[in-house]
């Protein structure tokens, strides 16, 4: 499964890239607006931080097919690297996706809430579909169940598109998405930290330190090697 950062905050992206096995960054108009800075500077800097080989997903702000296509192609040239245009599911979005595939532009179809939205998006040429897990949970629709059925549909029909689940609020949701066979998840930086946290891990590390210090004091391995 691929782990992707769901933020446009530069320092958080820089920190996550240094620590975690990050496959890329996803953004949307809400995430971008939170940074309240020059758009071109922001997305260019994100690309510089993550490099050309990691994915960068940027959402269109246009609503007609022709405008979406133009925006996508200009953005691809502007940021370079492994680029995906995010398009909310709609008739115009599907039309734009079919056109963009002819130009070799990769598409992430977003704002997915149903299994059929996902399948139609994939058949139209989307490379990723992004179902919103927690938003589905909030309307008692079981987001993980929807993800699971989308994954099963893609397997049944040999669809090449991948499922990029979004809208997570806790570790359990991410874990269940992985069990469902989800190909990728996009999560905020705080959730990355929670994914690797467990109190027993810290207890174990503390025990290791106490046992070591009982024999070697404050000397570290490098200190002991240098003595030889």
BALOBA-1460 file (C-alpha; in Angstrom, 3 decimals):
// residues 228
<rec num="1" residu="x" x="0.000" y="0.000" z="0.000"/>
<rec num="2" residu="x" x="1.174" y="3.522" z="-0.792"/>
<rec num="3" residu="x" x="1.207" y="6.201" z="1.894"/>
<rec num="4" residu="x" x="0.619" y="9.741" z="0.619"/>
<rec num="5" residu="x" x="0.680" y="13.034" z="2.548"/>
<rec num="6" residu="x" x="-2.565" y="15.004" z="2.497"/>
<rec num="7" residu="x" x="-1.319" y="18.543" z="3.120"/>
<rec num="8" residu="x" x="0.282" y="21.546" z="1.443"/>
<rec num="9" residu="x" x="2.150" y="22.685" z="4.565"/>
<rec num="10" residu="x" x="5.773" y="22.791" z="3.442"/>
<rec num="11" residu="x" x="7.462" y="22.026" z="6.751"/>
<rec num="12" residu="x" x="5.119" y="19.120" z="7.449"/>
<rec num="13" residu="x" x="5.804" y="17.699" z="3.995"/>
<rec num="14" residu="x" x="9.563" y="18.101" z="4.489"/>
<rec num="15" residu="x" x="9.389" y="16.306" z="7.858"/>
<rec num="16" residu="x" x="7.253" y="13.431" z="6.552"/>
<rec num="17" residu="x" x="9.507" y="12.867" z="3.534"/>
<rec num="18" residu="x" x="12.537" y="12.609" z="5.837"/>
<rec num="19" residu="x" x="10.894" y="10.048" z="8.147"/>
<rec num="20" residu="x" x="8.222" y="8.013" z="6.393"/>
<rec num="21" residu="x" x="8.095" y="5.951" z="3.161"/>
<rec num="22" residu="x" x="6.032" y="8.609" z="1.422"/>
<rec num="23" residu="x" x="4.867" y="8.023" z="-2.155"/>
<rec num="24" residu="x" x="3.720" y="11.570" z="-2.785"/>
<rec num="25" residu="x" x="1.478" y="14.482" z="-1.830"/>
<rec num="26" residu="x" x="-2.200" y="15.166" z="-2.448"/>
<rec num="27" residu="x" x="-3.795" y="18.604" z="-2.315"/>
<rec num="28" residu="x" x="-7.181" y="20.157" z="-2.949"/>
<rec num="29" residu="x" x="-8.481" y="23.746" z="-3.021"/>
<rec num="30" residu="x" x="-9.242" y="23.679" z="0.724"/>
<rec num="31" residu="x" x="-5.768" y="22.391" z="1.630"/>
<rec num="32" residu="x" x="-4.090" y="24.915" z="-0.681"/>
<rec num="33" residu="x" x="-6.145" y="27.842" z="0.666"/>
<rec num="34" residu="x" x="-5.158" y="27.038" z="4.266"/>
<rec num="35" residu="x" x="-1.566" y="27.985" z="3.425"/>
<rec num="36" residu="x" x="-2.702" y="31.455" z="2.244"/>
<rec num="37" residu="x" x="0.321" y="31.999" z="0.004"/>
<rec num="38" residu="x" x="1.251" y="32.287" z="-3.669"/>
<rec num="39" residu="x" x="-0.085" y="29.194" z="-5.431"/>
<rec num="40" residu="x" x="2.747" y="28.878" z="-7.952"/>
<rec num="41" residu="x" x="5.416" y="29.202" z="-5.277"/>
<rec num="42" residu="x" x="3.638" y="26.654" z="-3.086"/>
<rec num="43" residu="x" x="3.258" y="23.859" z="-5.633"/>
<rec num="44" residu="x" x="6.732" y="24.426" z="-7.070"/>
<rec num="45" residu="x" x="8.236" y="24.166" z="-3.582"/>
<rec num="46" residu="x" x="6.273" y="20.994" z="-2.842"/>
<rec num="47" residu="x" x="7.749" y="19.490" z="-6.007"/>
<rec num="48" residu="x" x="11.257" y="20.547" z="-4.943"/>
<rec num="49" residu="x" x="10.798" y="18.901" z="-1.540"/>
<rec num="50" residu="x" x="9.415" y="15.590" z="-2.787"/>
<rec num="51" residu="x" x="11.488" y="15.388" z="-5.968"/>
<rec num="52" residu="x" x="10.381" y="14.381" z="-9.466"/>
<rec num="53" residu="x" x="9.698" y="10.696" z="-8.771"/>
<rec num="54" residu="x" x="7.052" y="11.075" z="-6.069"/>
<rec num="55" residu="x" x="3.431" y="11.733" z="-7.023"/>
<rec num="56" residu="x" x="1.951" y="15.216" z="-6.778"/>
<rec num="57" residu="x" x="-1.837" y="15.417" z="-7.031"/>
<rec num="58" residu="x" x="-3.295" y="18.892" z="-7.635"/>
<rec num="59" residu="x" x="-7.042" y="19.438" z="-7.957"/>
<rec num="60" residu="x" x="-8.596" y="21.406" z="-10.783"/>
<rec num="61" residu="x" x="-10.562" y="24.550" z="-10.014"/>
<rec num="62" residu="x" x="-12.370" y="24.506" z="-13.362"/>
<rec num="63" residu="x" x="-15.770" y="22.933" z="-13.931"/>
<rec num="64" residu="x" x="-16.044" y="22.473" z="-17.702"/>
<rec num="65" residu="x" x="-14.242" y="19.737" z="-19.595"/>
<rec num="66" residu="x" x="-12.254" y="21.989" z="-21.918"/>
<rec num="67" residu="x" x="-11.127" y="24.244" z="-19.057"/>
<rec num="68" residu="x" x="-10.151" y="21.239" z="-16.918"/>
<rec num="69" residu="x" x="-8.077" y="19.819" z="-19.773"/>
<rec num="70" residu="x" x="-6.298" y="23.118" z="-20.339"/>
<rec num="71" residu="x" x="-5.637" y="23.591" z="-16.627"/>
<rec num="72" residu="x" x="-4.311" y="20.037" z="-16.279"/>
<rec num="73" residu="x" x="-1.896" y="20.342" z="-19.169"/>
<rec num="74" residu="x" x="-0.593" y="23.711" z="-17.994"/>
<rec num="75" residu="x" x="-0.137" y="22.398" z="-14.444"/>
<rec num="76" residu="x" x="1.724" y="19.338" z="-15.689"/>
<rec num="77" residu="x" x="4.197" y="21.574" z="-17.483"/>
<rec num="78" residu="x" x="4.443" y="23.936" z="-14.524"/>
<rec num="79" residu="x" x="5.223" y="21.451" z="-11.723"/>
<rec num="80" residu="x" x="6.778" y="18.620" z="-13.760"/>
<rec num="81" residu="x" x="7.606" y="15.208" z="-12.349"/>
<rec num="82" residu="x" x="5.044" y="12.524" z="-11.550"/>
<rec num="83" residu="x" x="1.897" y="14.640" z="-11.809"/>
<rec num="84" residu="x" x="-1.800" y="13.785" z="-11.394"/>
<rec num="85" residu="x" x="-4.689" y="16.145" z="-11.971"/>
<rec num="86" residu="x" x="-7.454" y="15.608" z="-9.414"/>
<rec num="87" residu="x" x="-10.931" y="15.949" z="-10.882"/>
<rec num="88" residu="x" x="-14.159" y="15.712" z="-8.856"/>
<rec num="89" residu="x" x="-16.557" y="13.150" z="-10.324"/>
<rec num="90" residu="x" x="-19.120" y="14.797" z="-12.631"/>
<rec num="91" residu="x" x="-20.218" y="14.519" z="-16.284"/>
<rec num="92" residu="x" x="-17.770" y="17.277" z="-17.265"/>
<rec num="93" residu="x" x="-15.057" y="15.641" z="-15.146"/>
<rec num="94" residu="x" x="-15.524" y="12.321" z="-16.921"/>
<rec num="95" residu="x" x="-15.460" y="14.053" z="-20.293"/>
<rec num="96" residu="x" x="-12.215" y="15.798" z="-19.342"/>
<rec num="97" residu="x" x="-10.704" y="12.529" z="-18.109"/>
<rec num="98" residu="x" x="-11.334" y="10.804" z="-21.427"/>
<rec num="99" residu="x" x="-9.692" y="13.700" z="-23.275"/>
<rec num="100" residu="x" x="-6.718" y="13.875" z="-20.913"/>
<rec num="101" residu="x" x="-5.970" y="10.170" z="-21.339"/>
<rec num="102" residu="x" x="-5.368" y="10.828" z="-25.045"/>
<rec num="103" residu="x" x="-2.708" y="13.367" z="-24.058"/>
<rec num="104" residu="x" x="-1.088" y="11.063" z="-21.517"/>
<rec num="105" residu="x" x="-2.070" y="13.144" z="-18.478"/>
<rec num="106" residu="x" x="-2.704" y="11.065" z="-15.354"/>
<rec num="107" residu="x" x="-5.984" y="11.560" z="-13.513"/>
<rec num="108" residu="x" x="-7.180" y="11.042" z="-9.952"/>
<rec num="109" residu="x" x="-10.970" y="11.130" z="-9.812"/>
<rec num="110" residu="x" x="-11.938" y="12.490" z="-6.424"/>
<rec num="111" residu="x" x="-15.022" y="13.119" z="-4.247"/>
<rec num="112" residu="x" x="-16.044" y="9.481" z="-4.752"/>
<rec num="113" residu="x" x="-18.874" y="8.300" z="-2.501"/>
<rec num="114" residu="x" x="-20.278" y="5.261" z="-4.306"/>
<rec num="115" residu="x" x="-18.986" y="2.097" z="-5.883"/>
<rec num="116" residu="x" x="-20.507" y="2.964" z="-9.253"/>
<rec num="117" residu="x" x="-18.901" y="6.403" z="-9.279"/>
<rec num="118" residu="x" x="-15.570" y="4.640" z="-8.810"/>
<rec num="119" residu="x" x="-16.137" y="2.041" z="-11.535"/>
<rec num="120" residu="x" x="-17.349" y="4.557" z="-14.106"/>
<rec num="121" residu="x" x="-14.370" y="6.817" z="-13.311"/>
<rec num="122" residu="x" x="-11.967" y="3.936" z="-13.798"/>
<rec num="123" residu="x" x="-13.522" y="2.905" z="-17.091"/>
<rec num="124" residu="x" x="-13.326" y="6.517" z="-18.271"/>
<rec num="125" residu="x" x="-9.573" y="6.342" z="-17.762"/>
<rec num="126" residu="x" x="-8.882" y="7.543" z="-14.212"/>
<rec num="127" residu="x" x="-5.615" y="6.194" z="-12.831"/>
<rec num="128" residu="x" x="-6.753" y="6.592" z="-9.206"/>
<rec num="129" residu="x" x="-10.192" y="6.939" z="-7.653"/>
<rec num="130" residu="x" x="-10.455" y="8.599" z="-4.250"/>
<rec num="131" residu="x" x="-13.342" y="7.492" z="-2.014"/>
<rec num="132" residu="x" x="-13.871" y="9.573" z="1.149"/>
<rec num="133" residu="x" x="-13.853" y="7.145" z="4.076"/>
<rec num="134" residu="x" x="-14.650" y="9.302" z="7.095"/>
<rec num="135" residu="x" x="-17.200" y="11.430" z="5.254"/>
<rec num="136" residu="x" x="-19.038" y="8.229" z="4.366"/>
<rec num="137" residu="x" x="-18.853" y="7.109" z="7.999"/>
<rec num="138" residu="x" x="-20.361" y="10.434" z="9.039"/>
<rec num="139" residu="x" x="-23.499" y="9.698" z="7.019"/>
<rec num="140" residu="x" x="-23.680" y="6.085" z="8.291"/>
<rec num="141" residu="x" x="-22.551" y="4.615" z="4.987"/>
<rec num="142" residu="x" x="-19.501" y="2.590" z="6.189"/>
<rec num="143" residu="x" x="-16.576" y="4.037" z="4.253"/>
<rec num="144" residu="x" x="-14.415" y="0.919" z="4.523"/>
<rec num="145" residu="x" x="-17.205" y="-1.251" z="3.138"/>
<rec num="146" residu="x" x="-17.419" y="1.050" z="0.119"/>
<rec num="147" residu="x" x="-13.624" y="0.872" z="-0.335"/>
<rec num="148" residu="x" x="-13.724" y="-2.915" z="-0.070"/>
<rec num="149" residu="x" x="-16.417" y="-3.226" z="-2.732"/>
<rec num="150" residu="x" x="-14.584" y="-0.826" z="-5.064"/>
<rec num="151" residu="x" x="-11.431" y="-2.947" z="-4.742"/>
<rec num="152" residu="x" x="-13.470" y="-6.091" z="-5.456"/>
<rec num="153" residu="x" x="-15.113" y="-4.491" z="-8.507"/>
<rec num="154" residu="x" x="-11.738" y="-3.548" z="-9.949"/>
<rec num="155" residu="x" x="-10.482" y="-7.110" z="-9.457"/>
<rec num="156" residu="x" x="-13.631" y="-8.616" z="-10.999"/>
<rec num="157" residu="x" x="-13.377" y="-6.527" z="-14.158"/>
<rec num="158" residu="x" x="-9.614" y="-6.375" z="-14.477"/>
<rec num="159" residu="x" x="-9.634" y="-2.594" z="-14.068"/>
<rec num="160" residu="x" x="-6.174" y="-1.032" z="-14.005"/>
<rec num="161" residu="x" x="-7.166" y="1.969" z="-11.886"/>
<rec num="162" residu="x" x="-6.144" y="1.999" z="-8.230"/>
<rec num="163" residu="x" x="-8.026" y="3.001" z="-5.117"/>
<rec num="164" residu="x" x="-6.604" y="6.010" z="-3.284"/>
<rec num="165" residu="x" x="-8.693" y="6.226" z="-0.133"/>
<rec num="166" residu="x" x="-8.954" y="9.643" z="1.508"/>
<rec num="167" residu="x" x="-10.673" y="11.363" z="4.446"/>
<rec num="168" residu="x" x="-9.282" y="9.490" z="7.452"/>
<rec num="169" residu="x" x="-9.641" y="10.468" z="11.098"/>
<rec num="170" residu="x" x="-8.040" y="7.547" z="12.936"/>
<rec num="171" residu="x" x="-5.593" y="4.658" z="12.656"/>
<rec num="172" residu="x" x="-8.330" y="2.023" z="12.664"/>
<rec num="173" residu="x" x="-9.784" y="3.394" z="9.432"/>
<rec num="174" residu="x" x="-6.365" y="3.288" z="7.765"/>
<rec num="175" residu="x" x="-5.764" y="-0.252" z="9.039"/>
<rec num="176" residu="x" x="-9.114" y="-1.490" z="7.733"/>
<rec num="177" residu="x" x="-8.472" y="0.158" z="4.367"/>
<rec num="178" residu="x" x="-5.232" y="-1.817" z="4.147"/>
<rec num="179" residu="x" x="-7.062" y="-5.052" z="5.031"/>
<rec num="180" residu="x" x="-9.588" y="-4.265" z="2.285"/>
<rec num="181" residu="x" x="-6.772" y="-4.277" z="-0.259"/>
<rec num="182" residu="x" x="-6.761" y="-0.528" z="-0.836"/>
<rec num="183" residu="x" x="-3.845" y="0.440" z="-3.091"/>
<rec num="184" residu="x" x="-3.072" y="3.794" z="-1.453"/>
<rec num="185" residu="x" x="-4.157" y="6.086" z="1.359"/>
<rec num="186" residu="x" x="-3.666" y="9.808" z="1.746"/>
<rec num="187" residu="x" x="-3.463" y="10.999" z="5.340"/>
<rec num="188" residu="x" x="-2.500" y="14.127" z="7.240"/>
<rec num="189" residu="x" x="0.905" y="14.345" z="8.990"/>
<rec num="190" residu="x" x="-0.552" y="13.902" z="12.495"/>
<rec num="191" residu="x" x="-2.026" y="10.565" z="11.498"/>
<rec num="192" residu="x" x="1.370" y="9.373" z="10.237"/>
<rec num="193" residu="x" x="2.690" y="9.776" z="13.787"/>
<rec num="194" residu="x" x="-0.255" y="7.866" z="15.236"/>
<rec num="195" residu="x" x="0.281" y="4.978" z="12.802"/>
<rec num="196" residu="x" x="3.636" y="4.131" z="14.378"/>
<rec num="197" residu="x" x="2.783" y="4.928" z="17.997"/>
<rec num="198" residu="x" x="2.263" y="2.287" z="20.665"/>
<rec num="199" residu="x" x="2.988" y="2.731" z="24.401"/>
<rec num="200" residu="x" x="4.545" y="-0.736" z="24.672"/>
<rec num="201" residu="x" x="7.118" y="0.258" z="22.047"/>
<rec num="202" residu="x" x="8.266" y="3.120" z="24.260"/>
<rec num="203" residu="x" x="8.317" y="0.862" z="27.326"/>
<rec num="204" residu="x" x="10.526" y="-1.591" z="25.420"/>
<rec num="205" residu="x" x="12.914" y="1.167" z="24.313"/>
<rec num="206" residu="x" x="13.117" y="2.417" z="27.902"/>
<rec num="207" residu="x" x="13.934" y="-1.105" z="29.145"/>
<rec num="208" residu="x" x="16.692" y="-1.480" z="26.531"/>
<rec num="209" residu="x" x="18.250" y="1.788" z="27.680"/>
<rec num="210" residu="x" x="18.113" y="0.871" z="31.376"/>
<rec num="211" residu="x" x="19.681" y="-2.552" z="30.804"/>
<rec num="212" residu="x" x="22.459" y="-1.084" z="28.649"/>
<rec num="213" residu="x" x="23.241" y="1.690" z="31.133"/>
<rec num="214" residu="x" x="23.405" y="-0.823" z="34.009"/>
<rec num="215" residu="x" x="26.545" y="-2.267" z="32.391"/>
<rec num="216" residu="x" x="27.989" y="0.430" z="30.112"/>
<rec num="217" residu="x" x="26.780" y="3.627" z="31.749"/>
<rec num="218" residu="x" x="26.438" y="6.519" z="29.333"/>
<rec num="219" residu="x" x="28.810" y="4.992" z="26.765"/>
<rec num="220" residu="x" x="27.385" y="4.275" z="23.336"/>
<rec num="221" residu="x" x="28.386" y="1.595" z="20.821"/>
<rec num="222" residu="x" x="30.647" y="3.999" z="18.939"/>
<rec num="223" residu="x" x="32.459" y="4.837" z="22.188"/>
<rec num="224" residu="x" x="33.143" y="1.161" z="22.847"/>
<rec num="225" residu="x" x="34.292" y="0.458" z="19.302"/>
<rec num="226" residu="x" x="36.739" y="3.348" z="19.323"/>
<rec num="227" residu="x" x="38.395" y="1.918" z="22.418"/>
<rec num="228" residu="x" x="39.495" y="-1.213" z="20.520"/>
